[in-house]
């Protein structure tokens, strides 16, 4: 059973690089160098990567979305992020929501924020962030226009993840989730970190009220019919009556359930 309270308590602050390094170590530590990709990218410290990065086999992340139209064999993250990610994704599956994410767009990525060397290290550089549905949630797209499934986001937030979709303009990042404490000044929903409080990732369903009793109205039985010759070649109904037929025969049908006939 996942100890959400302990996992969330051990989660680092995400507001400063120093706070991230204090928990995750420094990917730009000894041995780090330039990346063939150039720009804001770098080759992480080999010692740091060896000690901290792990690849979660995709078998532990069932129904994980495709990357570039292809299934991935695993997802590389920081070793301290692996347990909360596996547990969060299990919760997404338990809620039947896994199919609502269209694409996976990356996790560990050794680069600086905003693809600018002048900015701090990205949380992706620590292996502590994920991107989903990037084509519909580009950087800077306002919250109201982001097209990522809100039920899935709610599960991630309930499990302790910070969602970039709530960040202020122009830093909205609806594709982005990171394993950090809430950032200062970012409005947080009531369900943030709910799993640590034992509240689950969604409100408990309201009990279904018992159905109202159904009153069955039975139709009245058809009125009884007592037919006797009318003396003119036809018939007439004498139900509820006492009548004398031609020839003197008396038919008493005052109680149609019991008919008396007296012949003379």
Secondary structure, 3 states (H helix, E strand, C coil): CCCHHHHHHCCCCCCCHHHHHHHHCCCCCCCCEECCCCCCEEECCHHHHHHHEEEEEHHHCCCCCEECCECCCEEEEEHHHHHHHHHHHHHHHHCCCHHHCCEECCCCCCEEHHHCCCCCECHHHHCCEEEECHHHCCCCCCHHHCCCCHHHHHHHHHCCCEEHHHCCCCCCCCCEEECCCCCCCCCCCCCCCHHHHCCCCCCCCCCCCCCCCCCCCCCCCCCCCCEEECCCCCEEECCCCEEECCCCCEEEEEECCEEEEECC
